[in-house]
């Protein structure tokens, strides 16, 4: 996805740019950030790197509010970035705001 700066927020596209239960990647100076869309059209942003072996979370399967890493099937919570037990670790989470279907991303990880 392309990005346009607007103050502290980067415009990354509209909701329909991301497939339902899918992801798109935003390339930033901070590294790749995956923007996920759930079946309920909720949007989340995580560093595109599994805390286990660095797998690309954007290529994983979104189910509920989790994404399964494509390398070793670790489940990462989209709303917290925390690996689901018994796995341990955390992918950095980034703030998202939506205005009139346009998605904005902040690079200030939470």
PyMOL commands that set and color helices and strands:
alter all, ss='L'
color gray80, all
select helices_A, chain A and resi 15-17+57-59
alter helices_A, ss='H'
color red, helices_A
select strands_A, chain A and resi 4-6+9-14+22-28+31-37+43-47+61-63+66-68+75-77+93-99+102-109
alter strands_A, ss='S'
color yellow, strands_A
deselect
rebuild
show_as cartoon
